[in-house]
Amino acid sequence: MPTESGIATVTAAASVLLVRHPPVQVAAGLCYGRLDVGLLPGWEARANGLAVLARGAAIRMIHSAPATRCRLVAERLARATGQTLRIDPRLAELDFGAWEGTPWAALDRAALDEWAADPEGFAPPGGESGGALRRRVTAFWTDLRDAGQAACVLTHGGPLRLLYALAAGRTPHLLAPAPPQGSARLFSLDPRAFTPSAGTRP
């Protein structure tokens, strides 16, 4: 912005630390989204390391998905940093409905193919579509960006594949690779970054 001398200055953008919950205690190959699975032992050390990153990024707010695997880490992080914690349902993992707790190998192949062909419109029985996930995650990102406050976001693979793209100013894709469990990545919360409308299709 211009100063009284007429010389333009650049205000540094706040940081956003995007974090996927640590590894969980769940059988390999099991479908889970809203299923509230526990964390593997040792998650506390990961949370302590995350606190160091959060302090370095001057985090002022912590946002977490409601699931225990995110909330426990967020609560420990909030205690370690003294920052405010907000639980936001928009950060929840995709709701797989009747598929929750079922091995992927036991699910109907035709339904999985239908999902792969239309990740935006398809919803598992009693579950949520990719389009619904995109809309709520994009709404969260818009609020976060407009607030302009350095923040840490604890969430899941589904929301993060969209948030990574939004933070980088790219169009989010529902089939993009999800970051590994326990990963953390720092972005600049630049209000000039492109944010597509919630209904934008890849």
C-alpha positions in Angstrom: 0.0 0.0 0.0 1.2 3.6 -0.6 2.7 5.5 2.4 2.6 9.2 3.1 5.8 9.6 1.1 4.1 8.0 -1.9 6.4 5.0 -1.9 4.6 1.6 -2.1 5.3 -1.0 0.6 4.5 -4.7 0.5 2.9 -6.3 3.5 4.0 -9.8 4.1 1.2 -12.4 3.8 0.4 -14.4 6.9 1.3 -18.1 6.9 -1.0 -21.1 7.0 0.2 -24.5 8.2 -1.8 -27.3 6.7 -1.5 -30.5 8.6 -2.8 -34.0 8.2 -3.5 -36.0 11.4 -0.8 -38.5 12.5 -1.1 -42.2 11.6 -4.2 -44.0 12.9 -5.1 -47.4 14.4 -7.1 -49.0 11.7 -6.9 -52.2 9.7 -5.2 -51.9 6.3 -7.6 -51.5 3.4 -10.5 -50.3 5.5 -12.8 -47.5 4.2 -13.1 -44.7 6.8 -14.0 -41.1 6.7 -16.3 -40.0 9.5 -15.5 -43.2 11.4 -13.8 -42.0 14.5 -10.6 -44.1 14.6 -7.8 -43.6 17.2 -4.2 -42.5 16.7 -1.3 -44.8 16.9 0.9 -44.5 20.0 3.6 -41.8 19.7 1.3 -39.1 18.3 2.2 -36.8 21.1 5.8 -36.4 19.9 4.5 -35.4 16.5 2.2 -32.8 18.1 5.2 -31.5 20.0 7.2 -31.1 16.8 4.2 -29.4 15.2 4.2 -26.8 18.1 7.7 -25.9 17.1 6.7 -25.3 13.5 3.6 -23.3 14.6 5.7 -21.0 16.8 8.2 -20.4 14.0 5.3 -19.5 11.6 3.8 -17.1 14.2 0.5 -19.0 14.2 -2.3 -17.1 15.9 -5.3 -19.5 15.4 -5.7 -23.2 15.2 -8.6 -24.8 13.2 -9.4 -28.5 13.5 -11.7 -31.0 12.1 -14.1 -32.6 14.7 -12.7 -36.1 14.6 -10.7 -37.3 17.6 -7.6 -38.0 15.4 -7.4 -34.3 14.6 -8.9 -32.8 17.7 -6.5 -34.5 20.1 -3.5 -33.1 18.2 -5.1 -29.6 17.9 -5.9 -29.5 21.7 -2.3 -30.4 22.6 -1.0 -27.8 20.1 -3.3 -25.1 21.5 -2.0 -25.8 25.0 1.6 -25.7 23.9 1.3 -22.5 21.9 -1.4 -20.7 24.0 -3.4 -20.0 20.8 -7.2 -20.3 20.3 -8.6 -23.5 18.9 -11.7 -23.6 16.7 -13.4 -26.9 15.8 -14.9 -26.5 12.3 -17.2 -29.2 10.8 -16.2 -28.0 7.3 -12.9 -29.6 7.8 -14.4 -33.1 8.3 -13.4 -36.0 6.1 -15.7 -37.1 3.3 -18.7 -39.0 4.6 -18.6 -42.5 3.1 -22.1 -43.3 4.4 -22.8 -47.1 4.3 -19.3 -47.8 3.2 -17.8 -46.6 6.5 -15.9 -49.4 8.2 -16.0 -51.8 5.2 -12.9 -53.1 3.5 -12.4 -51.4 0.1 -12.0 -54.9 -1.5 -15.5 -55.8 -0.3 -17.2 -52.8 -2.0 -19.2 -53.1 -5.2 -16.7 -52.7 -8.1 -19.4 -51.0 -10.3 -20.0 -48.4 -7.6 -16.3 -47.7 -7.3 -16.0 -47.3 -11.0 -19.0 -44.9 -11.0 -17.3 -42.8 -8.3 -14.0 -42.7 -10.2 -15.9 -41.5 -13.3 -17.8 -38.8 -11.5 -16.0 -37.8 -8.2 -17.9 -34.5 -8.2 -21.4 -35.9 -8.4 -21.2 -39.4 -7.0 -22.1 -40.1 -3.3 -21.8 -43.5 -1.5 -25.2 -44.7 -0.2 -26.1 -42.4 2.7 -22.9 -40.5 2.2 -21.5 -37.3 0.7 -20.6 -36.3 -2.8 -17.2 -34.9 -3.8 -19.0 -31.7 -4.8 -20.4 -31.2 -1.3 -16.9 -31.7 0.1 -15.5 -29.2 -2.3 -18.1 -26.6 -1.5 -17.6 -26.7 2.3 -13.8 -26.8 2.1 -13.7 -23.9 -0.4 -16.0 -21.9 2.0 -13.6 -22.6 4.8 -10.6 -21.5 2.8 -12.4 -18.3 1.7 -13.1 -17.4 5.3 -9.5 -18.2 6.3 -8.0 -16.2 3.5 -10.2 -13.2 4.1 -9.4 -13.2 7.8 -5.7 -12.9 6.9 -4.5 -14.4 10.2 -1.7 -16.8 10.5 -3.3 -20.2 11.2 -2.7 -23.9 11.6 -5.3 -26.3 10.1 -5.6 -29.9 11.3 -7.6 -32.0 9.0 -7.8 -35.1 6.7 -6.6 -36.3 3.4 -9.8 -35.4 1.5 -10.0 -31.7 2.5 -6.2 -31.3 2.3 -6.0 -32.4 -1.4 -8.3 -29.4 -2.0 -6.7 -27.0 0.5 -3.2 -27.6 -1.0 -4.4 -26.5 -4.4 -6.3 -23.5 -3.0 -3.3 -22.4 -1.0 -1.1 -22.6 -4.1 -3.6 -20.6 -6.2 -4.6 -23.6 -8.3 -7.9 -25.2 -9.2 -8.5 -28.1 -6.7 -9.0 -31.6 -8.0 -10.9 -34.2 -6.0 -8.7 -37.0 -7.3 -5.4 -35.3 -6.5 -3.0 -37.3 -4.3 -3.6 -36.8 -0.6 -0.6 -35.9 1.6 0.6 -38.6 3.9 -0.6 -38.9 7.5 1.4 -36.8 9.9 2.6 -34.4 7.2 2.7 -30.6 7.5 3.2 -28.0 4.9 3.5 -24.2 5.2 1.9 -21.9 2.7 1.6 -18.1 2.3 -2.0 -16.9 3.0 -2.0 -14.5 0.2 -5.4 -12.8 -0.3 -4.5 -12.2 -4.0 -4.3 -16.0 -4.6 -7.0 -17.4 -7.0 -9.9 -19.1 -5.2 -12.3 -20.8 -7.6 -16.0 -20.7 -6.9 -17.4 -23.6 -4.8 -19.1 -25.1 -7.8 -16.0 -25.1 -10.1 -15.4 -28.5 -11.7 -11.9 -29.8 -12.5 
